[in-house]
Structure formats: structure tokens, C-alpha cells
Amino acid sequence: MEAHVTAAEVRQRILLLREIPPMPLIAQKILCMSADADIAELAETIEKAPDIAARLLGMANAAYFGWPGGVRTIYDAIHKVLGIKLVKSFVMGLAFSEVFDVKKCGGFRADQFWFSAMVTAQISQSLLPALDSSLYQEIDNIHLNGLLHNLGVTVLAHLFPTELSRAFSLPFDEEHPSVSDKIRTVLGMDQAQAGGWLARKWHLPRDIVCVMEHHKQPDYRGNFWPIVLLVGYAERQAVRLFREGAVAREPEFESLLGIGESVLEKMHLILDGQLDDLHTMAAMMATGE
């Protein structure tokens, strides 16, 4: 099957201001916050976006986080349950995803998108300190890297709902062994390229640009490559967990990153125990309910 839309056409539409809205104001404010911004300042910023504030409170009160008695304010959600870094990450993820209308793309599963985003973020955050010391990079927003890694697919669902739905409907076979292959068949490019173009247009931090653009390339060795490869590894595990209910070892890749077996076993046990809650959280993120 030949591509129905060329990569150049996709890129042109992504780069047009009329096609892609500007970065959400709340995301701009959070990106511009100083590293020593306090909880009150962050809470006040979030409260000015009622829809996002309501979903954040729902997350903080979900069984996944297990805070006894529940929380009623954004301040408490940050202070008692989620923490500043996690809240910044989730708020930006919600703000970015809501820019794009994915409802017209019949094959797009918002619950699967959010499950993969959340689990990729969780695995990336938990394994970053375990990287070989020669590879370790001090990245404050590793959770955000994981959460936004596949944002490009929402861009394509927004701009090309019919074509992307057609791509999703293709069978997995030798010609289309992955979702990316199916998207490239129809659109002439994939969601990683779309994500990279979007990240550059919005002037996101360089590590996020690299992750969005290259996380599906195991041979990538450019800027921030240990972070890029870590997020790519985490995404593959998230996909397995969603489809099969279990993760799988990648010994060669784990050895490359220098991640020890005991760390991996602990991560597997945690994910196994959280699987039902993760599906519930993903549904909540997808619907806002």
C-alpha cells in the first residue's frame, strides 16, 4: 500500500500556526517557573485551569496513590500525595493532550495512549537512578519525558483522523510489524517525527525533543542518548504490559544501560501489583471521570 499523504505534507501542516495551536498557557507558565517555586505558587497556577485542576484532584484521590482520607485542594494534592515534580509533569501532559481533538480518529484509544504514557513515565523515573554511572544524566523532568514521548500520535489523530484510523486498522504482519510501520505506510512518516516537529515548534527543552524524536531508534547515539534509550525501553515494556499483562526482559539492552537484575525484578513486582490501578488511572486520564 502506498502512502496517501507525503511526509512533507504532514510536516507542513504541523508547522502551520493555523493547524497547531500555540503551547497551552498553563504549560508555558509551568515551564517558566523557577526551580525553587513553592507549592502555593504552583497550586495557584493550576487552579486557574479548572478542568485540569479537577482531573488532578481525581488522580490524587485515586486508589493508585492510596492517600487515606482523600484530599480536597490542589495544595494538598501536591503537598500530601503527588509532589511538585509529578504534578508539573501530569499538568503539562494533560494540557498538551487537550490541545488536540482525537475524537474524530476512530482507531485512537485514549486509554491505551494514557496507559503507555503513564507506565513509560513511571518506569523511566524508577530506572534513571539505576543507570550505569558513566551514562547517568541529571534530568529533572524524566517523568515528563516519559509522559510526552508519544504525543506525536495525538497530533496525527488531530490533523489526519481518517488516515490514522486507516493505519490503525491495518493488520500486524511482516510488512507492518509495529504501529509505527502501519502509520508510515499511510502517512509517509511516523508519530515520532510528528512529535519531534511539534516539540521544536513549541520550543520544548532539548532532552524532550530528542526523546520524542528518537525513542523508537535503539541505535540512536546522539544528544541525551541514554535518556532516549531508557524511555524507548520503558515504552516497549508499557506496550507489553497493556497487551499481555506482563513485561519481558531485554538482557542486551538492559546490559547496555547498566541496569542491575535486582532493580528490574523490583520494578516487575511493583508493576504487576499495580496493573489494575494503572488501567483505572489511564481510563480516568482519558475521560476525565
Summary of the structure (lengths in Angstrom):
residues: 289
radius of gyration: 18.5
end to end distance: 39.3
largest distance: 56.2
contacts: 938
relative contact order: 0.15
helix: 65%
strand: 0%
